[in-house]
Amino acid sequence: MKKLILPLLLVVSTLFANAQCVPGTLQAPKNAYIIPDSATNFIAGCQGNPYEQILYIKAAKDTVINIAGLGSITADIDSFVVDANITGMPGYLIAESVPALLPPAGAGSPKSNFPRLVIKGDSMACVRISGNVPANAPTGTNNLTINLYVYTSNIHSADLVIDALIPTIYPGRKTDTITSITDYKLVINPIPCWAVGISDLAKYNFEIVHAVPNPTSNTTTVTFMSNLQDQYEYKLVNNLGEMVLNNTIKANTGLNYIQVDAANLSSGLYLFSLSNGKNLVTQKIQVSK
């Protein structure tokens, strides 16, 4: 169970008309997540270059609501309804998602009268931000605000006395709560800069999402996304060019995970590489003892 409000969010866009993000297929490593999280944050953009950021979402099945004087009660999560109009997102970026964004419901439905992504409880989605950053685009940090509604039902408590009070507090044992997520930032760097905002997923059909924890002293999990069921080789090389790990993995469509054991490695910077035999992507891993 996850605490209300879960940070289930987001919006995004497409650079290639035929490109499409693919939701993850695995429940692990958690029953609810957003990748990247607010600590990792968005890839930086660069003036005069295309930009793309993909987010992978797993919505929780249920949640815990804390009520002063009554303690914790449990609720099923029906859905998250995410406003696709992200406050602070530059106008040259657009939003799309899988499942697809829904159009505004109309003036008579103020809680859904906006382009929106509906993520059902215990389901997966992906969202995408992309576009072309103009050469004269303002540089600096864009603080993003994502507004969403959380719909729950079947609010209950194992304590029969508290459970009897719930319909008075929450009629129909339901809630709809509006909240805002303000932890995400998008940095636009001035020219010259590295054009790091284009996903390898669009180019190669796979990409490394991140390694967590990084730095690590023991074990880190490399998360990668694959559009295809495919065989991948992965390697870990130290700063002397010596290979300390070499293995293969058969990937599923969606999110995949590789456990990298660093317990016996010396402190330093390592290069993790992932290849499908045609293309190769890399991720730096810092080992700190």
Buried (B, 14 or more C-beta within 10 A) or exposed (E): BBEBBBBBBBBBBBBEEEBBBBBBEEEEEEBBBBBBBBEBBBBBBBBBBBBBBBBBBBBBBBBEBEBEEBEBBBBBBBBBBBBBBBEBBBEBBBBBBBBEBBEEBEEEEEEBBBBBBBBBBBBBBBBBBBBBBBEEBEBEEBEBBBBBBBBBBEBBBEEEEBBEBBEEBBEEBBBEEEBEBBBBBBBBBEEEBEBEBBBBBBEBBBBBBBBBEBBBBEEBBBBBBBBEEBEBBBBBBBEEEEEBBEEEBEBBBBBBBBEBEBEEBEEEEBBBBBBBEEEBBBBEBBBEE
